[in-house]
Amino acid sequence: MTSTTLFYIIIAIIIVDFLVDKILDALNAKQFNNPIPNEVSDVYNAEDYEKSQAYKKTNYKFGLITSSFSMVLTVAFLVLDGFEFIDTIARSYSESPILIALIFFGMIMIGSDILTTPFSYYKTFVIEEKFGFNKTTKATFFLDKLKGWLMMAILGGGILALIIWFYQATGSLFWLYAWGLVTFFTIFMNMFYARLIVPLFNKQTPLEDGKLRDKISAYAETVGFTLDKIFVIDGSKRSTKANAYFSGFGSEKRVTLYDTLITDLEDEEIVAVLAHEVGHYKKKHIIFNLVTSVLLTGLTLYILSVFISNPLLSNALGVETPSFHVGLIAFGLLYSPISEITGLVMNWFSRKFEYQADNYAKNTYASEPLITSLKKLSKNSLSNLTPHKAYVFVHYSHPTLLQRIKNLKT
């Protein structure tokens, strides 16, 4: 196989992926005008549903513009030998493979983010603002960007530097060391994300003593689930949308409630939502996802080690001097169809696990408050009530609202 053939394969993958995604989006958009489902007619009136439909249509049109821009930009960058241009600049500053790679990826990441920031800005301050979701100030928006860049430079740059160092030191065996590094980082972040990363962006405070905390503690005790750390996060700082999540293991295990969730739901509904999350822990879904992620990472790194030294990868992107960092880009583009397949499988498992967690909440607490909470959260976020089945199969990590209601009522 020649580098030219590989180049055309990469272009084909990008275009086919874009077309498939747009076809799914179009199929899903045809569902936007469906009537209000009977199952949610108690919380949706005609005005609410019309607003929900308008929100979906607006996001669909905006998504079409942004994804088309991204696809055209990527293809143009490839055709015009953009990677060769960036690589040449990076090499002009250093002869160290690690520094060259850091400069190379830094320029690409920052350049890409600068080009897409206007879209993100429009999404936040026009679309989300129009439909009453946005609470983000412009200062917070740009400060988040800056913090994101710093985190990417420190964490992403550090991991990349170590992986390249492993490659230089061990050759084709680098994947084992890289796998160990990524595994350690994944477990560490799962343990300490809420303690170390979240405070950089949001304020977390312990849930104050009162009826809600007593009800949560009482439920946790009935199912033998130790839960001492319950925090409230200022989600309303950026959006009116609500959420709740568990994080950490062992002594670092905690539940975090968005302040908007506490505002939107009754106490019994919040406990039902947490009962669902406890179900994920009790059913070992967290461990399954973590182990699966680690194994998939190991498989990907092993396949990368087989091909990364082949100069065809760099040559396919128009870069004459073979390098790890350019080969990594080419490998990522070529590997994307496999990633799509593994993503489909993981989404299938995720939807299955959501049913199991719902059933756990139903059996250990009650189904009705979970149903009403799901309805309220769906209404408040203007979510799609009747998505196309194909779109759900490819993109959804959760069953649809109607599917979950049906399951909870049986």
N, C-alpha and C positions, 0 to 999 in steps of 0.2 A: 504494500500500500504506500502511496506517495503522500507527501505532506499536502499537496493540492486536493487529493481525494478526501483526506481527513478534514481539511478546511471546509469543503462542501458538505460533509456529513455534519459538522458542527452547525453550519448555517441552517441546514435542513432541520436539525433538532430544535433549534431556536424558533424557526417559523412554524413547524408542526405543533410544537407546544403552545405557541401563541394562538394558532387557529383552533386547536382543540379547546383551549380555555375560553375563547370568544364564542364558540358554538355552545358550550355549556352555559355561559352567561346569557346568551340569547334565549336558550330554552328556558332558563330560569326566569328571565324577564317576561316571558309569555304568561307566567303565573301571577304577575302582579295585579291583574284585574279580576282575580277570582273573588267571589263573594265572601263575606265574613263567615268563617266556619262556625257552626252551631256551638261547638265546644267552648268558644271564647266570646260568645255573644253577650255574656253577662258582664264582661269588663270592657268590651269594645263597642262604642256607638259609631254611627256612620261618620261623624266628623273625625274621630280618632283613627278610624280605619283609612279614611281618605288621606290623612296626614302620614300614616304609615306607608301607604302606597306611593305617595309623593316622595318620601324619603328614599325608598328603594329605587325608584326611577331615577332620581337625581344621582344617587351613588353609582347606579349602573352606567349612566352616561359619562360621569366623571371617571369611573374606572376604565371605560373604553378609551378615553383620551390618554390617561396616564400610562396604561399598559401598552398602547400603541406607540407612545413616545418612547417608552423604555425599550421596546422591541426594535424600533427604527434606530435608536441611538446605539444599541448593542451591535446590530448588524453593520451600521455605518462605521463604527469603531473598528470592527474586524476587517471590513473591506478596505478601509483606509490605513490599515496597519497601525492602528492606535497603540497597540501593545508594544510594538517595536519602538515607537516614538517615546513612550513612557520609560521603557527599559533603557533606552539610550541616555535619557536624562538621568535616571537613577545611577547608571554606571559612571556618569561623569563626576559624581560626588564621592565615589568610593570604589575600592576593589574588593571589599569584603562581601562575600555572598549574602551574609546575614543583613548587613546594612543596606545593600542593594535591594534586597527583598522588602525590607521595612519601608524604604523610600518608595519603591514601586507600588506596594499595596496602599501605603499612606496617600500617595497622589491619586490613585484610582478611587479609594473610599471617599476621600474628602471631595474630589471632583464630582463624583456621582451624587454625593449628598447635597452639594451646592446646587447642582442642576435640578434635583428633585425637591429641594426645599420650597420653591414657590408653589408646587402642587400640595405639599403638606400644609403649607400656610393657608392656602385657599380652602382645603378640606376642613381645617380647624376653625378658621375665622370667618368663613363664608357659609359652607354647608352645615357644619355642626352648630354654628351660631344661628343660622336661619331656623333650624328645627329645635332650638332651645336646649342643646346639649352642652355647648362650650362654656366653660368657666375659666379657661386658661387665659392668662394675660400674655401680652406680647413679650414681656420680660421673661416670664416663666418658659415660654415657648423657645426662645433663643438660648436661655440658660440651660434648658434640657438638652439642646443640641450640643452645646459646649461640653457639658458633662458626659454626653454620649461619646463625643470624640475623644475625650481624655480617657474614658474607660476602655474604649477600643484600642487606643494607643498603648495603654499600660497592660491590660489583660490580653487583648488580641495580639499585640506586638510581642509581648513576652512569650506567649505560647508559640507563636510562629518562629521566633528566634531560636527557641529551644529545639523545636522540631527540625529546623534546618541544621542546627548544630549536631543533633542526633544523626541526621543523614550524612553529614560530612565525616562523622566519627565512626559510624558503623555500616554505612552503605545500605544494602538492601534490607538489613535487619532493623533499620531505623523505625519501622512501623511498630515493633514491639515496645520500644521506649516511648514513642509518641502515643501509643495506645495507653500505656501506663500513666503518662502525664495527663492525657485528656480524661481518663477515668478518675484520677485523683481530683482533677479540677471539677468534674461533673458532680462527684459526691460531695466535695467541699461546698460547692455552690448550692446544692440541694439542702445542705445542713445549715449554712450561714447566710443565705441570700437575704432573708428578712432582717438579719442583724447588721449586715455589712453594706448591702447595696441599696435596699429600699430607703434607708434614712438619707441617702444622697438626693433623693427626689421627693420624698414625702415624710410627713410627720406621723409617727406612731405613738399612741398613748394607750396604756392599759384600760380595758373596759371598766368603768367605774362600778362599784358595788351597787346592786339594785335588783329589781325583778328579773331583767333579762339575763344578767350574769348568773343569778340563782337558778333560773330555768335551764340554762346551758349546762351548768355544773351538775344539776340534778339528773339531766338526761345522760350526760357523760358517765355518771356514776352507775346508772342502771345498766349500761352496756359494758361496764368495766374498762372505760377508756379514760386514762389519766389526761386531764386537760387543765393545766394551771395557768398557762399563758394565753390570755385572750386580749387582743389588741384592736384598736380602732384606728383606721388610716384615713387621712384627709383627702379622700378621692374627689370630693366636691371642689378641690383646688383646681381641677382640670376639667371635670365633666360631671353631668348629673347622672350618668349611668352608674349602676350599682354592681357590686361584686363581693365575693367572700372567697377565701382560700386557706388551705392548710399548707404549712411548710415545715421543713426540718424533720429530724428524727431524734428519738430518745429525749435527752434533756433540752434539746433545741426545738422540740415540737411545739408549734403554736398555731392558733387560728387568728386570722386577720379579717375584720369586718370593715367594709367601706362605710363611712359615715352616711352615705346616701342610701345604703341598704337598710340601716337602722331607721332612717327617715321614711323609707318607702314601705317597709313591711311591719306587720304586727310581730310581737315577741314569739308567738307560736310558729309563725311562718319562718322566722329566722332560725329557730331551733330545728325546724324541719329541714331547712337548707343545710345546716351543719350536720344533721343526722345523715344526710346524703353524703357529705364529705367524709364523715366517720366511716361510712360504708366502704368508701374507696380504701381506707386504711385497713379495715377489718378483712376485706376481700383480697388484700395484698396487691391491689392494682398499682400502688405507688412503687412497690418493689419490682413488679413485672415491667413497668415502663422504664425504670432505671436500668434494670439488667438488660432489657432488650436494646435500649439506647446504647449501652456500653458494647454489647455484642455487635450491633450494626456498625458502630464506629470502628471496632476492630477489623471487621470484614472490609469496610471501605478503605482503611489504611493499608491493609494487606494488598488489596487490589491496586492501590496507588503505588505501593512499593514495587510491584511487578512492572509497571509501565513508566514510572517517573523518570527513569534514566534514559528512556528512548528519546533521541533528539527530534523524532517526528512530532512530538507534542508541542515543543517550542516552535518548530518550523511551521506547523499548521497555523499558528497565530501570526506568522510573518516575522518571527524573531529568529535571526540567523544563529545567534550564540545560545546554545541550549542552557537552560537554568532550571533550578527546582521551582522557583516562584512562577515562571511562565508556564512550565509544565503542569503546575498545580491548577492554574486557571483553565488550561485546555482539558485536563482530566475532569475538573468539575463540570464543564460544559458537556463532555461526552458521557459522564456518569449520571446526568440529570434524569434520563429515562428510567434508570434503575431506582433512583431516589423517588421518582413518582410512584413506582410500583410498591416499594416498601412503605411509602406514605399511605397508599390505598389500604394496605394490610393493617397498618397501625391505626388508621381511622376506623376500620371495621372492628378491631379489638376495642377501641375507645368507646364506640357506640354501644357495644355489648356490655362494657363495664359500667356505662352510665345507667343502663337498665338495671344491672345488679345493684348499684348503689341506690337507685330509686327504690328498689324492692326492699333493700335493707332499711331504709328510712321508713317505708310503709309498715314493715313488720315490727320495728323497734320503737317507732313513735306514732306516726299517723300519716295517711296519704292525703287527706283533704288540705291541711295547711301547706303541704309541699305543692299541691296542684295550684292553689290560689297564689302562692308565691311565684311560681313559674309564670302564671298568667300575668301577674303584675309586672314582673321584671321584663317580660316580653313586650308588654304594652309600653312600658316606660322607655324601652330602648328602640321601639319601633321596628322590631325584628320581623323577618319574613315568616309568615304563618304557613304559607303553602309553597315551599320551594320545590323545584322539579326533582324527581327521584334521582336522575343521573347527576345532578348538581350535588345533591346530598351525598350520594355514593362517593364522589370524588373529593369533595371539600369539607364535609361536615365531620367533626370529631364527636358531636353529640347527636342523638336522635332529634327529630323535629319536636316542637312543642306538642303538636297533636298526637304524635306517636307516644310521647312520654305520658300525656294525660290518659290515653287509652290504656297503657300498661299499668298505670297507677290505679285505675278504676277496676281492673280485673282481679 
